[in-house]
Every structure is written in structure tokens, then in C-alpha cells.
């Protein structure tokens, strides 16, 4: 269970900031090339919400999987 918690937290938590994952850096570069500049703090404002929701859903899943129905 701890392995899954670490894997999900590291993977989904990387969506919180622009430099948290390589895909985020690529997307910011593509957006800037297309003329749509996205600042670090603008990305972080939405990224924290997305990361919080996905990590929260993962925490509920892990609790159900390993504690409630074990």
C-alpha cells in the first residue's frame, strides 16, 4: 500500500506546478509558441486544484482498497 501511495502522490502531485513534470514544461513551451503565454503562478493556481482533486481521489481509492474492503 505504501508503494502505491508513493507512486500516486509523486505522479499526480507533479501536476501542481509548471516544473513538477516534464509534460508541463513542454505544454508551456507549445502554448508560448502559439502566442498564449501562461505564467508560472497562473499554471500553479489551476495545477494545485487539479493535483489536490486527483491526489484526494487516489487517497480515497487507497483507503477503500486496503482498509475498508480488505
Chimera marker file (.cmm) of the C-alpha trace (Angstrom):
<marker_set name="trace">
<marker id="1" x="0.000" y="0.000" z="0.000" r="1" g="1" b="0" radius="0.5"/>
<marker id="2" x="2.799" y="2.435" z="0.816" r="1" g="1" b="0" radius="0.5"/>
<marker id="3" x="4.340" y="1.819" z="-2.592" r="1" g="1" b="0" radius="0.5"/>
<marker id="4" x="1.067" y="2.742" z="-4.294" r="1" g="1" b="0" radius="0.5"/>
<marker id="5" x="0.675" y="5.840" z="-2.130" r="1" g="1" b="0" radius="0.5"/>
<marker id="6" x="4.180" y="6.994" z="-3.040" r="1" g="1" b="0" radius="0.5"/>
<marker id="7" x="3.703" y="6.290" z="-6.751" r="1" g="1" b="0" radius="0.5"/>
<marker id="8" x="0.334" y="8.035" z="-6.977" r="1" g="1" b="0" radius="0.5"/>
<marker id="9" x="1.435" y="11.011" z="-4.883" r="1" g="1" b="0" radius="0.5"/>
<marker id="10" x="4.616" y="11.572" z="-6.881" r="1" g="1" b="0" radius="0.5"/>
<marker id="11" x="2.926" y="11.108" z="-10.238" r="1" g="1" b="0" radius="0.5"/>
<marker id="12" x="-0.209" y="13.128" z="-9.625" r="1" g="1" b="0" radius="0.5"/>
<marker id="13" x="1.460" y="15.694" z="-7.379" r="1" g="1" b="0" radius="0.5"/>
<marker id="14" x="3.740" y="16.647" z="-10.273" r="1" g="1" b="0" radius="0.5"/>
<marker id="15" x="0.784" y="18.385" z="-11.881" r="1" g="1" b="0" radius="0.5"/>
<marker id="16" x="0.748" y="21.084" z="-9.196" r="1" g="1" b="0" radius="0.5"/>
<marker id="17" x="3.462" y="23.328" z="-10.677" r="1" g="1" b="0" radius="0.5"/>
<marker id="18" x="4.862" y="24.062" z="-14.104" r="1" g="1" b="0" radius="0.5"/>
<marker id="19" x="8.191" y="22.399" z="-13.303" r="1" g="1" b="0" radius="0.5"/>
<marker id="20" x="6.679" y="19.413" z="-11.476" r="1" g="1" b="0" radius="0.5"/>
<marker id="21" x="6.589" y="17.259" z="-14.590" r="1" g="1" b="0" radius="0.5"/>
<marker id="22" x="8.318" y="17.329" z="-17.951" r="1" g="1" b="0" radius="0.5"/>
<marker id="23" x="4.990" y="17.335" z="-19.782" r="1" g="1" b="0" radius="0.5"/>
<marker id="24" x="4.057" y="20.600" z="-18.064" r="1" g="1" b="0" radius="0.5"/>
<marker id="25" x="7.222" y="22.293" z="-19.349" r="1" g="1" b="0" radius="0.5"/>
<marker id="26" x="6.537" y="21.037" z="-22.883" r="1" g="1" b="0" radius="0.5"/>
<marker id="27" x="2.951" y="22.299" z="-22.820" r="1" g="1" b="0" radius="0.5"/>
<marker id="28" x="4.030" y="25.724" z="-21.587" r="1" g="1" b="0" radius="0.5"/>
<marker id="29" x="6.561" y="25.915" z="-24.421" r="1" g="1" b="0" radius="0.5"/>
<marker id="30" x="3.961" y="24.923" z="-27.012" r="1" g="1" b="0" radius="0.5"/>
<marker id="31" x="1.470" y="27.436" z="-25.625" r="1" g="1" b="0" radius="0.5"/>
<marker id="32" x="4.039" y="30.222" z="-25.751" r="1" g="1" b="0" radius="0.5"/>
<marker id="33" x="4.975" y="29.302" z="-29.317" r="1" g="1" b="0" radius="0.5"/>
<marker id="34" x="1.278" y="29.565" z="-30.223" r="1" g="1" b="0" radius="0.5"/>
<marker id="35" x="1.129" y="33.064" z="-28.719" r="1" g="1" b="0" radius="0.5"/>
<marker id="36" x="-0.636" y="32.153" z="-25.466" r="1" g="1" b="0" radius="0.5"/>
<marker id="37" x="1.701" y="32.931" z="-22.557" r="1" g="1" b="0" radius="0.5"/>
<marker id="38" x="0.901" y="31.105" z="-19.313" r="1" g="1" b="0" radius="0.5"/>
<marker id="39" x="2.747" y="32.370" z="-16.246" r="1" g="1" b="0" radius="0.5"/>
<marker id="40" x="4.125" y="30.098" z="-13.539" r="1" g="1" b="0" radius="0.5"/>
<marker id="41" x="1.611" y="31.359" z="-10.972" r="1" g="1" b="0" radius="0.5"/>
<marker id="42" x="-1.319" y="31.124" z="-13.377" r="1" g="1" b="0" radius="0.5"/>
<marker id="43" x="-0.411" y="27.490" z="-14.069" r="1" g="1" b="0" radius="0.5"/>
<marker id="44" x="0.100" y="26.802" z="-10.353" r="1" g="1" b="0" radius="0.5"/>
<marker id="45" x="-3.305" y="28.259" z="-9.479" r="1" g="1" b="0" radius="0.5"/>
<marker id="46" x="-5.063" y="25.665" z="-11.642" r="1" g="1" b="0" radius="0.5"/>
<marker id="47" x="-2.467" y="22.938" z="-11.134" r="1" g="1" b="0" radius="0.5"/>
<marker id="48" x="-2.867" y="22.914" z="-7.359" r="1" g="1" b="0" radius="0.5"/>
<marker id="49" x="-6.603" y="22.384" z="-7.723" r="1" g="1" b="0" radius="0.5"/>
<marker id="50" x="-6.134" y="19.578" z="-10.255" r="1" g="1" b="0" radius="0.5"/>
<marker id="51" x="-3.410" y="17.918" z="-8.183" r="1" g="1" b="0" radius="0.5"/>
<marker id="52" x="-5.443" y="18.234" z="-4.989" r="1" g="1" b="0" radius="0.5"/>
<marker id="53" x="-8.505" y="16.636" z="-6.557" r="1" g="1" b="0" radius="0.5"/>
<marker id="54" x="-6.609" y="13.749" z="-8.157" r="1" g="1" b="0" radius="0.5"/>
<marker id="55" x="-4.497" y="13.036" z="-5.058" r="1" g="1" b="0" radius="0.5"/>
<marker id="56" x="-7.655" y="13.195" z="-2.940" r="1" g="1" b="0" radius="0.5"/>
<marker id="57" x="-9.434" y="10.703" z="-5.193" r="1" g="1" b="0" radius="0.5"/>
<marker id="58" x="-6.377" y="8.451" z="-5.044" r="1" g="1" b="0" radius="0.5"/>
<marker id="59" x="-6.334" y="8.643" z="-1.237" r="1" g="1" b="0" radius="0.5"/>
<marker id="60" x="-9.989" y="7.608" z="-1.105" r="1" g="1" b="0" radius="0.5"/>
<marker id="61" x="-9.289" y="4.742" z="-3.509" r="1" g="1" b="0" radius="0.5"/>
<marker id="62" x="-6.343" y="3.512" z="-1.438" r="1" g="1" b="0" radius="0.5"/>
<marker id="63" x="-8.371" y="3.707" z="1.769" r="1" g="1" b="0" radius="0.5"/>
<marker id="64" x="-11.237" y="1.755" z="0.202" r="1" g="1" b="0" radius="0.5"/>
<marker id="65" x="-8.926" y="-0.804" z="-1.383" r="1" g="1" b="0" radius="0.5"/>
<marker id="66" x="-6.650" y="-1.521" z="1.565" r="1" g="1" b="0" radius="0.5"/>
<marker id="67" x="-8.716" y="-0.695" z="4.660" r="1" g="1" b="0" radius="0.5"/>
<marker id="68" x="-12.452" y="-0.653" z="4.028" r="1" g="1" b="0" radius="0.5"/>
<marker id="69" x="-12.709" y="-3.768" z="1.829" r="1" g="1" b="0" radius="0.5"/>
<marker id="70" x="-9.573" y="-5.611" z="2.954" r="1" g="1" b="0" radius="0.5"/>
<link id1="1" id2="2" r="1" g="1" b="0" radius="0.2"/>
<link id1="2" id2="3" r="1" g="1" b="0" radius="0.2"/>
<link id1="3" id2="4" r="1" g="1" b="0" radius="0.2"/>
<link id1="4" id2="5" r="1" g="1" b="0" radius="0.2"/>
<link id1="5" id2="6" r="1" g="1" b="0" radius="0.2"/>
<link id1="6" id2="7" r="1" g="1" b="0" radius="0.2"/>
<link id1="7" id2="8" r="1" g="1" b="0" radius="0.2"/>
<link id1="8" id2="9" r="1" g="1" b="0" radius="0.2"/>
<link id1="9" id2="10" r="1" g="1" b="0" radius="0.2"/>
<link id1="10" id2="11" r="1" g="1" b="0" radius="0.2"/>
<link id1="11" id2="12" r="1" g="1" b="0" radius="0.2"/>
<link id1="12" id2="13" r="1" g="1" b="0" radius="0.2"/>
<link id1="13" id2="14" r="1" g="1" b="0" radius="0.2"/>
<link id1="14" id2="15" r="1" g="1" b="0" radius="0.2"/>
<link id1="15" id2="16" r="1" g="1" b="0" radius="0.2"/>
<link id1="16" id2="17" r="1" g="1" b="0" radius="0.2"/>
<link id1="17" id2="18" r="1" g="1" b="0" radius="0.2"/>
<link id1="18" id2="19" r="1" g="1" b="0" radius="0.2"/>
<link id1="19" id2="20" r="1" g="1" b="0" radius="0.2"/>
<link id1="20" id2="21" r="1" g="1" b="0" radius="0.2"/>
<link id1="21" id2="22" r="1" g="1" b="0" radius="0.2"/>
<link id1="22" id2="23" r="1" g="1" b="0" radius="0.2"/>
<link id1="23" id2="24" r="1" g="1" b="0" radius="0.2"/>
<link id1="24" id2="25" r="1" g="1" b="0" radius="0.2"/>
<link id1="25" id2="26" r="1" g="1" b="0" radius="0.2"/>
<link id1="26" id2="27" r="1" g="1" b="0" radius="0.2"/>
<link id1="27" id2="28" r="1" g="1" b="0" radius="0.2"/>
<link id1="28" id2="29" r="1" g="1" b="0" radius="0.2"/>
<link id1="29" id2="30" r="1" g="1" b="0" radius="0.2"/>
<link id1="30" id2="31" r="1" g="1" b="0" radius="0.2"/>
<link id1="31" id2="32" r="1" g="1" b="0" radius="0.2"/>
<link id1="32" id2="33" r="1" g="1" b="0" radius="0.2"/>
<link id1="33" id2="34" r="1" g="1" b="0" radius="0.2"/>
<link id1="34" id2="35" r="1" g="1" b="0" radius="0.2"/>
<link id1="35" id2="36" r="1" g="1" b="0" radius="0.2"/>
<link id1="36" id2="37" r="1" g="1" b="0" radius="0.2"/>
<link id1="37" id2="38" r="1" g="1" b="0" radius="0.2"/>
<link id1="38" id2="39" r="1" g="1" b="0" radius="0.2"/>
<link id1="39" id2="40" r="1" g="1" b="0" radius="0.2"/>
<link id1="40" id2="41" r="1" g="1" b="0" radius="0.2"/>
<link id1="41" id2="42" r="1" g="1" b="0" radius="0.2"/>
<link id1="42" id2="43" r="1" g="1" b="0" radius="0.2"/>
<link id1="43" id2="44" r="1" g="1" b="0" radius="0.2"/>
<link id1="44" id2="45" r="1" g="1" b="0" radius="0.2"/>
<link id1="45" id2="46" r="1" g="1" b="0" radius="0.2"/>
<link id1="46" id2="47" r="1" g="1" b="0" radius="0.2"/>
<link id1="47" id2="48" r="1" g="1" b="0" radius="0.2"/>
<link id1="48" id2="49" r="1" g="1" b="0" radius="0.2"/>
<link id1="49" id2="50" r="1" g="1" b="0" radius="0.2"/>
<link id1="50" id2="51" r="1" g="1" b="0" radius="0.2"/>
<link id1="51" id2="52" r="1" g="1" b="0" radius="0.2"/>
<link id1="52" id2="53" r="1" g="1" b="0" radius="0.2"/>
<link id1="53" id2="54" r="1" g="1" b="0" radius="0.2"/>
<link id1="54" id2="55" r="1" g="1" b="0" radius="0.2"/>
<link id1="55" id2="56" r="1" g="1" b="0" radius="0.2"/>
<link id1="56" id2="57" r="1" g="1" b="0" radius="0.2"/>
<link id1="57" id2="58" r="1" g="1" b="0" radius="0.2"/>
<link id1="58" id2="59" r="1" g="1" b="0" radius="0.2"/>
<link id1="59" id2="60" r="1" g="1" b="0" radius="0.2"/>
<link id1="60" id2="61" r="1" g="1" b="0" radius="0.2"/>
<link id1="61" id2="62" r="1" g="1" b="0" radius="0.2"/>
<link id1="62" id2="63" r="1" g="1" b="0" radius="0.2"/>
<link id1="63" id2="64" r="1" g="1" b="0" radius="0.2"/>
<link id1="64" id2="65" r="1" g="1" b="0" radius="0.2"/>
<link id1="65" id2="66" r="1" g="1" b="0" radius="0.2"/>
<link id1="66" id2="67" r="1" g="1" b="0" radius="0.2"/>
<link id1="67" id2="68" r="1" g="1" b="0" radius="0.2"/>
<link id1="68" id2="69" r="1" g="1" b="0" radius="0.2"/>
<link id1="69" id2="70" r="1" g="1" b="0" radius="0.2"/>
</marker_set>
